[in-house]
Amino acid sequence: MSSAGHIIDAINRIKQNRALKASKRQKFKGSNRDSIYSDSDSVQKAVFKKVTKERAQAVIKKIRQDFKLKRKRDLIFIGTFSLIFITIIIVLNLPNTSTENSNLNNEYNSTRVKKEKIKWNGKISEPLKIENTEYYYIPILHNISGELDEHGFYNLNYNNMVGERTRNVLFMDKECTIIGKLLNKDGLIFHMEVVPYKDNNLPKNIFYTLYEEDSNKDEMIDTKDNYAYYISDVNGENLLKITDEPLVSINLREGNLILEYYKTKNSKENSKYEYYKTENPNDTIYGIYNLESKELKFTNNLDSIN
């Protein structure tokens, strides 16, 4: 018996099954897509909630308000952060108030032509000369290599004979024979400057701002410790303390150092300021240090200088 009849029967069955399937030709034609669903599947269609125009506008308005509020908060945060950052930068770059007035202002310096920085190679074999004298000196620095410029020189300002890391000073005579060190024990010499005679501009004394002790007990002597003002002979001998109180300014006038003190709440109780008993307590406090007698007197009237 031939199998052709079975084959024809199978073909007919395939055609019948294909006719029973939902057509997919309308699948991608928008609203005609419903034709591929049976009645039992219609409950699974997505249902979108409809809102009124007023409600939609209210939602949009709230979204905009939330966005504006968030943006305002972001701006406040950025502004606050920027202000803090700028404040930190300013504070870090402020001069040290404990020593910002350590320079000596005098007629001698005001008439001098400001010179370029003194360049020193840092070698002990090449000491620096104290101008207009027969003496020499060598700043003893801590880690001088960190202070040298690209040419291997240490730069000193014309009105400061030492650098920031000077721990002591060695003095020598005209033959470069050692006279001695300024300090018996190393400290920090922040400022060193020549003081001239009254009648001429030749050096008479040397003025210093010194840190001698570790007053804050942090195991190092630096500008965070207490300091004092000193004076010595031009060869570094006879070092004497002038005052250890903060000063507004230091000036040289007619052979005297004029010290302007900060006003403090306890000034009236200090025996140094006896004139407060009769004078206006708001008057400026001056100290007059006589370079000849090495005496320090206090007044509120600079006309009292002889």
ZAMARGU-4260 file (C-alpha; in steps of 0.2 Angstrom, whole numbers, plus 5000, padded with zeros to 4 digits):
<rodrens>
0) 5000/5000/5000 | 5007/5017/4995 | 5011/5030/5009 | 5005/5045/4999 | 4989/5045/5008
5) 4997/5047/5025 | 5008/5061/5018 | 4992/5071/5011 | 4983/5068/5028 | 4998/5075/5038
10) 4999/5090/5027 | 4980/5094/5029 | 4982/5092/5048 | 4996/5105/5048 | 4985/5117/5038
15) 4971/5115/5050 | 4982/5118/5065 | 4989/5134/5057 | 4972/5141/5054 | 4968/5139/5073
20) 4982/5150/5078 | 4980/5169/5081 | 4987/5179/5067 | 5003/5189/5071 | 5002/5200/5056
25) 4992/5213/5066 | 5004/5212/5081 | 5013/5228/5077 | 4999/5239/5071 | 4994/5249/5086
30) 4976/5246/5092 | 4974/5231/5081 | 4985/5222/5093 | 4970/5217/5103 | 4966/5204/5089
35) 4980/5192/5096 | 4972/5191/5113 | 4959/5180/5118 | 4944/5185/5129 | 4953/5177/5144
40) 4968/5187/5143 | 4960/5204/5142 | 4960/5207/5161 | 4979/5207/5160 | 4981/5223/5150
45) 4989/5238/5158 | 4977/5251/5165 | 4984/5269/5167 | 4976/5281/5180 | 4969/5297/5173
50) 4971/5313/5183 | 4963/5330/5181 | 4973/5345/5173 | 4973/5354/5189 | 4980/5339/5199
55) 4994/5337/5186 | 4998/5355/5187 | 4999/5354/5206 | 5011/5339/5205 | 5022/5348/5192
60) 5022/5364/5203 | 5028/5353/5218 | 5042/5345/5208 | 5048/5362/5203 | 5047/5369/5221
65) 5057/5353/5227 | 5070/5356/5214 | 5072/5374/5218 | 5074/5370/5237 | 5087/5357/5233
70) 5097/5369/5222 | 5096/5382/5236 | 5103/5369/5249 | 5117/5365/5237 | 5122/5383/5235
75) 5122/5386/5253 | 5133/5370/5256 | 5145/5376/5242 | 5145/5393/5249 | 5149/5388/5267
80) 5162/5376/5261 | 5170/5389/5251 | 5170/5401/5265 | 5178/5389/5277 | 5191/5384/5264
85) 5196/5402/5261 | 5196/5406/5280 | 5208/5392/5282 | 5220/5398/5268 | 5219/5416/5275
90) 5223/5409/5293 | 5238/5399/5287 | 5245/5413/5277 | 5243/5426/5291 | 5260/5432/5299
95) 5265/5426/5316 | 5257/5439/5328 | 5270/5435/5341 | 5284/5441/5331 | 5277/5451/5317
100) 5283/5467/5326 | 5300/5461/5330 | 5309/5472/5317 | 5317/5488/5324 | 5311/5504/5316
105) 5324/5517/5316 | 5330/5533/5307 | 5346/5524/5302 | 5336/5511/5292 | 5324/5523/5285
110) 5338/5533/5277 | 5347/5518/5270 | 5344/5512/5253 | 5336/5495/5254 | 5348/5482/5248
115) 5346/5466/5239 | 5346/5450/5250 | 5363/5445/5257 | 5368/5428/5249 | 5378/5416/5260
120) 5384/5399/5255 | 5382/5392/5273 | 5400/5388/5275 | 5408/5391/5292 | 5424/5395/5283
125) 5416/5410/5275 | 5409/5420/5289 | 5398/5436/5286 | 5404/5453/5290 | 5395/5464/5302
130) 5393/5480/5292 | 5405/5495/5296 | 5414/5485/5310 | 5429/5473/5311 | 5419/5459/5317
135) 5411/5444/5309 | 5398/5431/5313 | 5391/5414/5307 | 5372/5410/5309 | 5371/5392/5316
140) 5356/5385/5308 | 5346/5369/5309 | 5345/5359/5293 | 5352/5373/5282 | 5352/5362/5267
145) 5333/5364/5267 | 5335/5383/5266 | 5347/5385/5251 | 5340/5391/5235 | 5343/5383/5218
150) 5360/5391/5217 | 5366/5384/5234 | 5365/5401/5243 | 5356/5405/5259 | 5347/5422/5257
155) 5346/5434/5272 | 5335/5450/5272 | 5344/5467/5273 | 5336/5471/5289 | 5338/5453/5297
160) 5355/5446/5299 | 5349/5428/5302 | 5337/5416/5295 | 5321/5407/5301 | 5330/5392/5308
165) 5345/5400/5317 | 5349/5391/5333 | 5364/5402/5338 | 5377/5414/5332 | 5395/5413/5332
170) 5405/5429/5333 | 5423/5432/5327 | 5435/5446/5327 | 5444/5454/5312 | 5457/5439/5312
175) 5442/5427/5312 | 5447/5421/5329 | 5432/5415/5338 | 5425/5426/5352 | 5411/5415/5357
180) 5393/5410/5354 | 5378/5422/5358 | 5368/5409/5368 | 5375/5397/5381 | 5362/5384/5375
185) 5354/5384/5358 | 5337/5392/5356 | 5329/5401/5341 | 5335/5418/5335 | 5321/5425/5325
190) 5328/5442/5322 | 5345/5450/5323 | 5348/5468/5318 | 5362/5481/5321 | 5357/5497/5332
195) 5368/5512/5327 | 5375/5526/5338 | 5365/5541/5342 | 5378/5553/5334 | 5382/5543/5318
200) 5376/5528/5309 | 5390/5516/5315 | 5385/5500/5324 | 5384/5501/5343 | 5373/5486/5348
205) 5364/5472/5341 | 5345/5469/5344 | 5338/5452/5345 | 5321/5443/5346 | 5325/5427/5355
210) 5316/5411/5360 | 5326/5403/5373 | 5315/5390/5381 | 5303/5376/5377 | 5289/5386/5386
215) 5274/5375/5379 | 5283/5359/5383 | 5282/5351/5366 | 5300/5346/5366 | 5305/5359/5353
220) 5309/5378/5353 | 5300/5387/5340 | 5289/5402/5337 | 5275/5394/5347 | 5285/5397/5363
225) 5287/5413/5373 | 5300/5425/5367 | 5309/5440/5373 | 5319/5455/5366 | 5337/5456/5369
230) 5352/5468/5366 | 5371/5464/5365 | 5387/5473/5361 | 5391/5473/5343 | 5403/5458/5345
235) 5389/5448/5353 | 5395/5450/5371 | 5385/5456/5386 | 5368/5450/5381 | 5354/5458/5391
240) 5336/5455/5391 | 5325/5471/5387 | 5308/5464/5390 | 5298/5448/5387 | 5281/5457/5385
245) 5272/5458/5368 | 5276/5475/5359 | 5266/5484/5346 | 5281/5492/5339 | 5300/5495/5342
250) 5308/5512/5337 | 5325/5520/5339 | 5325/5538/5344 | 5339/5549/5351 | 5349/5535/5357
255) 5334/5526/5365 | 5324/5511/5361 | 5305/5516/5361 | 5294/5501/5365 | 5276/5502/5363
260) 5267/5490/5373 | 5250/5481/5371 | 5236/5487/5383 | 5231/5473/5395 | 5218/5471/5408
265) 5231/5469/5422 | 5241/5484/5417 | 5235/5494/5432 | 5240/5481/5444 | 5258/5480/5437
270) 5271/5490/5446 | 5279/5495/5429 | 5264/5506/5425 | 5264/5517/5441 | 5258/5532/5431
275) 5241/5524/5429 | 5237/5530/5446 | 5236/5548/5440 | 5235/5547/5421 | 5221/5542/5409
280) 5221/5522/5409 | 5218/5523/5390 | 5235/5531/5387 | 5247/5521/5377 | 5261/5513/5387
285) 5279/5516/5382 | 5295/5509/5388 | 5311/5519/5385 | 5327/5509/5385 | 5342/5519/5387
290) 5356/5511/5377 | 5370/5519/5387 | 5363/5516/5405 | 5354/5500/5400 | 5339/5506/5410
295) 5321/5503/5405 | 5308/5516/5411 | 5289/5517/5408 | 5279/5532/5403 | 5264/5538/5393
300) 5273/5554/5387 | 5287/5552/5374 | 5291/5571/5377 | 5299/5565/5393 | 5314/5558/5383
305) 5329/5569/5387
</rodrens>
